[in-house]
Each structure stands twice: as C-alpha cells, then as structure tokens.
C-alpha cells in the first residue's frame, strides 16, 4: 500500500475543500492515487466542493464573541468567494460559532481551532458541510483571543470590520474607542496604543523618508533636524490610538477622552475582511460570452 503522506492529504484537501480525515480515508481507499481519491470524494460528497479550495476566497465576514462577564473575547475572519455568500446567515453564523469556540477553547493556531468540537462535530467538518451546501470555497483565515482584561467589541458594515479592545474602566468608553478604531480604517489607521509601542524599524523608515524630503528644502542642517523631528512627532500621533483625534469629538484626542472617562486601553485588534489578499480581476462579461459560445 502506498504511503499516505501529510503533503498528499494537504494536496487533496486543497483540491476538494473537504476535511483532512475524509481526504486521508479516500487516499487510503484509492491506494494513494490522488486522482482516484478526488473522484471518490466527488462521488461521496458531490461535485460542488471539488476544486472549491483552488478558488480565491477574498470575501467573507468577521465573527466576534465576548463572554457575558467581558473577561474573554475572540474574533475570527471567515472567508468565502462572494459578498453574496458572506451575507448568508449560515456563513455569518459559522464565523460567530468559530469566535465562540476560540474564546472557550483557547486554541493555539488555526488547525487547533478547526479541530475543536462544534455541535457534535468538528469545526472543520462543519466548514466542509457548508462548502458542500453553498458551493463556495470557505476557510477561517485568522483569529485572535483576548483575556486578562475586560474586553469590548464593535462590528461594522455587516461584519466587514471587527474590533476587540482590552480595557479597564468604562465599558461604554471602551466600545466608543472600538468604534473609533473601525472608523480609522477609512482615515489614518492606528497601529498600536501608544508611542512607546510603535516598532523602531517603522519609525526609522519614516525618519529616512522625512530626512530625504527635508534635505531637498536646502535649509541648514539644524533646521532640517527640527523639521524631521516635527514630522516624526506628527506621524506618531497619527498611527497611535492615544494620539488620534477622537472620532466622536475631533477637538480632543483619544487619550484625553479616555482620561475623562477614567478608562485605560491596554490593547486592541482590528480585522478587515480580505485585508492583504490580492483580489483577482474577473471579467464576468467575457465569462458569459465564452459560456454562450459553448451552448
């Protein structure tokens, strides 16, 4: 009997979009023949999921869950192929269910998350069943879990943007900050809470750019140095949560708003659906024309 390697199982999973155990069993039954195993799964599970995993899943929804005592929160990006499917209640329910088990189960990575139980089966089995039912490639892309402080959340755009905020103090103020962070996606996005958390390499890169720009002014070196420091300080105010003008009252910073509310923000996480995925351009008119020629 041929050796069923993890790489072979992974390849079959990518071809079919089905669970790892299903793929492993099919490979065992087909004596390691990838093509026969794919055909076997298509017969057993239906043709919808075949090759589904090769299609780009750049749409989706953000599932957010916070425990009743607000001591644990989790957020999951669950991707699919179309915005239409992303609005499906079952797809949104899957994202929420994943966030819930991520909060409760504290998995170490995505594989561990998908192995967790969900209503009598694994999360991976539920995902595969959803692929079969809806006919689109779907997957959990990333997740985050917060604990140790109270957690506030905010979801915007029907699940397009999700935010978690770890805080002490006012729950209302923390939710307002979560809302501010969601709004920052369309403006200057915060990368961390305070200036001391900004990565040194990011500051150094900006300093190089600002120095080169200021040098072109022809001003004396001491003036250039002051110009660069001024630009750096402005940059730090823009990319830090505390330094930004508060979205509900731009006349005060988020830091000032939080002090007035007696609240401290320790950390935040912000997910935007499809962020970082290079979306393929699809010429639907050409597809329809090509299909018409084949009729």
C-alpha positions as CSV (number, residue, x, y, z in Angstrom):
1,X,0.0,0.0,0.0
2,X,1.3,3.4,-0.9
3,X,2.4,5.8,1.9
4,X,-0.3,8.4,2.7
5,X,1.9,11.5,3.5
6,X,0.7,14.7,5.1
7,X,1.6,16.5,1.9
8,X,-0.6,14.2,-0.2
9,X,-3.5,14.7,2.2
10,X,-3.0,18.5,2.1
11,X,-3.0,18.5,-1.7
12,X,-6.2,16.5,-1.9
13,X,-7.8,18.9,0.7
14,X,-6.8,21.8,-1.5
15,X,-8.4,20.2,-4.5
16,X,-11.7,19.3,-2.8
17,X,-12.1,21.7,0.1
18,X,-13.0,18.7,2.3
19,X,-11.8,17.7,5.8
20,X,-8.4,16.2,6.4
21,X,-9.8,12.9,7.7
22,X,-12.1,12.5,4.8
23,X,-9.1,13.1,2.4
24,X,-6.9,10.6,4.3
25,X,-9.6,7.9,4.1
26,X,-10.1,8.5,0.4
27,X,-6.4,8.2,-0.2
28,X,-6.2,5.0,1.7
29,X,-9.2,3.6,-0.3
30,X,-7.5,4.6,-3.6
31,X,-4.1,3.3,-2.5
32,X,-2.6,6.8,-2.6
33,X,-3.8,7.7,-6.1
34,X,-4.7,11.4,-5.9
35,X,-6.9,11.5,-9.0
36,X,-8.9,8.4,-7.9
37,X,-9.2,9.8,-4.3
38,X,-10.6,13.1,-5.7
39,X,-13.1,11.2,-7.8
40,X,-14.1,9.1,-4.8
41,X,-14.7,12.2,-2.8
42,X,-16.7,13.8,-5.6
43,X,-18.9,10.8,-5.7
44,X,-19.4,10.7,-2.0
45,X,-19.7,14.4,-1.3
46,X,-21.0,15.8,-4.5
47,X,-19.2,17.8,-7.2
48,X,-19.8,21.2,-5.7
49,X,-16.8,21.1,-3.4
50,X,-14.4,19.6,-6.0
51,X,-11.6,22.1,-6.6
52,X,-13.5,24.7,-4.5
53,X,-10.4,25.2,-2.4
54,X,-8.5,26.4,-5.5
55,X,-10.8,29.3,-5.9
56,X,-10.0,32.6,-4.3
57,X,-11.9,33.3,-1.0
58,X,-11.3,37.1,-0.6
59,X,-14.8,38.0,0.7
60,X,-16.2,36.9,4.0
61,X,-17.3,38.1,7.4
62,X,-15.9,38.8,10.9
63,X,-17.3,36.8,13.8
64,X,-16.9,38.4,17.2
65,X,-17.8,36.9,20.6
66,X,-17.3,38.3,24.1
67,X,-18.2,36.3,27.2
68,X,-21.1,37.6,29.4
69,X,-18.6,38.8,32.1
70,X,-16.5,40.5,29.4
71,X,-13.3,38.8,30.6
72,X,-12.6,36.9,27.3
73,X,-13.2,37.9,23.7
74,X,-12.4,36.4,20.4
75,X,-12.6,37.4,16.7
76,X,-12.4,35.3,13.6
77,X,-12.2,36.2,9.9
78,X,-14.1,33.6,7.9
79,X,-13.7,33.9,4.2
80,X,-15.7,32.9,1.2
81,X,-15.7,33.7,-2.5
82,X,-18.5,36.2,-2.9
83,X,-20.1,39.1,-1.0
84,X,-23.5,37.4,-1.6
85,X,-22.4,34.3,0.3
86,X,-20.8,36.4,3.1
87,X,-24.3,37.8,3.8
88,X,-25.7,34.3,4.2
89,X,-26.9,33.7,7.8
90,X,-25.3,30.3,7.9
91,X,-21.9,31.8,6.9
92,X,-22.2,34.6,9.4
93,X,-23.3,32.0,12.0
94,X,-20.2,29.9,11.2
95,X,-18.0,32.9,11.9
96,X,-19.7,33.6,15.2
97,X,-19.6,30.0,16.2
98,X,-15.8,29.9,15.5
99,X,-15.3,33.0,17.6
100,X,-17.2,31.4,20.4
101,X,-15.2,28.2,20.4
102,X,-12.0,30.2,20.0
103,X,-12.9,32.1,23.2
104,X,-13.9,29.0,25.1
105,X,-11.3,26.6,23.8
106,X,-8.2,28.9,23.6
107,X,-6.7,27.1,20.6
108,X,-3.0,27.6,19.7
109,X,-3.5,28.0,16.0
110,X,-6.0,27.7,13.1
111,X,-5.5,23.9,12.9
112,X,-6.3,23.6,16.6
113,X,-9.3,25.9,16.2
114,X,-10.8,23.8,13.3
115,X,-10.3,20.6,15.4
116,X,-12.4,21.9,18.2
117,X,-15.9,20.5,18.7
118,X,-18.9,22.4,17.3
119,X,-22.4,21.0,17.8
120,X,-21.4,17.3,17.9
121,X,-18.8,17.5,15.1
122,X,-15.5,19.4,14.5
123,X,-15.4,22.9,13.2
124,X,-13.6,21.6,10.1
125,X,-16.5,19.1,9.4
126,X,-18.9,22.0,9.7
127,X,-16.9,24.1,7.3
128,X,-16.7,21.2,4.8
129,X,-20.5,20.7,5.0
130,X,-21.0,24.5,4.4
131,X,-18.8,24.3,1.3
132,X,-21.0,21.5,0.0
133,X,-24.2,23.3,0.7
134,X,-23.3,26.7,-0.6
135,X,-20.8,25.7,-3.3
136,X,-18.0,28.2,-2.5
137,X,-14.6,27.8,-1.1
138,X,-14.6,28.8,2.6
139,X,-12.0,28.9,5.3
140,X,-11.1,30.5,8.6
141,X,-8.2,32.8,7.7
142,X,-7.2,34.2,11.1
143,X,-8.3,34.6,14.7
144,X,-7.4,36.4,17.9
145,X,-8.3,35.8,21.5
146,X,-8.1,38.4,24.3
147,X,-8.1,37.7,28.0
148,X,-6.6,39.2,31.2
149,X,-8.5,42.5,31.0
150,X,-12.1,43.3,30.2
151,X,-12.9,43.2,26.5
152,X,-15.2,45.4,24.5
153,X,-16.1,44.8,20.8
154,X,-17.5,46.5,17.8
155,X,-18.6,45.1,14.4
156,X,-19.2,47.4,11.4
157,X,-20.5,47.0,7.9
158,X,-22.4,43.8,8.5
159,X,-19.3,42.0,9.5
160,X,-16.8,43.7,7.2
161,X,-14.8,45.2,10.1
162,X,-14.4,43.8,13.6
163,X,-12.6,45.3,16.6
164,X,-11.7,44.0,20.1
165,X,-10.4,46.3,22.8
166,X,-8.8,45.2,26.1
167,X,-9.5,47.8,28.8
168,X,-10.1,48.8,32.4
169,X,-12.8,51.3,33.3
170,X,-15.9,52.2,31.4
171,X,-17.4,49.6,29.0
172,X,-19.2,52.4,27.2
173,X,-16.0,54.4,26.7
174,X,-14.2,51.2,25.5
175,X,-16.9,50.5,23.0
176,X,-16.6,54.1,21.7
177,X,-12.9,53.5,21.2
178,X,-13.6,50.3,19.3
179,X,-15.9,52.3,17.1
180,X,-13.2,54.9,16.6
181,X,-10.8,52.2,15.5
182,X,-13.2,50.9,13.0
183,X,-13.6,54.4,11.6
184,X,-9.8,54.8,11.4
185,X,-9.8,52.2,8.6
186,X,-11.1,54.9,6.3
187,X,-8.7,57.6,7.6
188,X,-5.3,57.1,9.3
189,X,-5.2,53.7,10.8
190,X,-3.8,53.2,14.3
191,X,-1.1,50.5,14.5
192,X,-0.7,50.5,18.3
193,X,-2.0,52.1,21.5
194,X,0.8,54.5,22.4
195,X,4.1,55.9,21.1
196,X,6.3,53.5,23.0
197,X,4.7,50.6,21.2
198,X,5.5,51.8,17.7
199,X,8.1,49.4,16.1
200,X,11.5,51.0,16.0
201,X,12.0,49.9,12.4
202,X,8.8,51.7,11.4
203,X,10.0,55.0,13.0
204,X,13.4,54.6,11.4
205,X,11.9,54.1,8.0
206,X,9.8,57.2,8.3
207,X,12.7,59.2,9.6
208,X,14.7,58.3,6.5
209,X,11.9,59.4,4.2
210,X,11.3,62.7,6.1
211,X,15.1,63.4,6.2
212,X,15.4,63.0,2.5
213,X,12.4,65.2,1.9
214,X,13.6,67.9,4.3
215,X,17.1,67.9,2.8
216,X,15.7,68.9,-0.5
217,X,14.5,72.2,1.1
218,X,18.1,73.5,1.1
219,X,17.8,74.6,4.7
220,X,20.6,74.4,7.3
221,X,21.2,71.0,9.0
222,X,19.9,72.1,12.4
223,X,16.6,73.3,10.8
224,X,16.3,70.1,8.8
225,X,16.8,68.1,12.0
226,X,13.9,70.1,13.7
227,X,11.7,69.6,10.6
228,X,12.3,65.9,10.7
229,X,11.5,65.6,14.5
230,X,8.3,67.6,13.9
231,X,7.3,65.2,11.1
232,X,8.1,62.2,13.3
233,X,6.0,63.5,16.2
234,X,3.1,64.1,13.8
235,X,3.5,60.7,12.4
236,X,3.5,59.1,15.9
237,X,0.3,61.0,16.8
238,X,-1.4,59.7,13.6
239,X,-0.5,56.0,14.0
240,X,-1.1,55.7,17.7
241,X,-4.6,55.3,19.1
242,X,-4.0,57.7,22.0
243,X,-2.6,60.4,19.7
244,X,-5.5,60.4,17.2
245,X,-8.4,62.9,17.2
246,X,-11.4,61.1,18.8
247,X,-13.9,60.3,16.1
248,X,-16.9,61.5,18.2
249,X,-15.1,64.7,19.2
250,X,-12.2,65.6,16.9
251,X,-11.3,68.6,19.2
252,X,-9.9,66.1,21.7
253,X,-7.5,63.2,21.4
254,X,-8.5,59.6,22.3
255,X,-6.1,59.9,25.2
256,X,-7.9,62.9,26.6
257,X,-11.3,61.2,26.0
258,X,-10.1,58.1,27.9
259,X,-8.7,60.1,30.8
260,X,-12.0,61.9,31.1
261,X,-13.9,58.6,31.2
262,X,-11.5,57.1,33.7
263,X,-10.6,54.3,31.3
264,X,-7.3,52.7,30.2
265,X,-6.9,50.8,26.9
266,X,-4.3,48.1,27.1
267,X,-4.5,46.6,23.6
268,X,-6.7,46.3,20.5
269,X,-7.1,44.1,17.5
270,X,-8.7,45.2,14.2
271,X,-9.7,42.9,11.4
272,X,-10.9,44.0,7.9
273,X,-12.3,41.3,5.6
274,X,-9.9,40.4,2.8
275,X,-7.2,42.7,4.0
276,X,-3.9,41.8,2.4
277,X,-5.4,39.4,-0.1
278,X,-4.7,40.4,-3.7
279,X,-8.1,40.0,-5.4
280,X,-8.2,38.6,-8.9
281,X,-9.9,40.7,-11.5
282,X,-12.7,38.7,-13.0
283,X,-14.2,39.7,-16.4
284,X,-17.7,38.4,-16.0
285,X,-18.8,39.6,-19.4
286,X,-16.0,37.5,-21.1
287,X,-17.0,34.5,-19.0
288,X,-20.6,34.8,-20.1
289,X,-19.6,35.3,-23.7
290,X,-17.4,32.2,-23.6
291,X,-20.2,30.2,-22.0
292,X,-22.6,31.3,-24.6
293,X,-20.3,30.1,-27.4
294,X,-20.3,26.7,-25.9
295,X,-24.1,26.4,-25.9
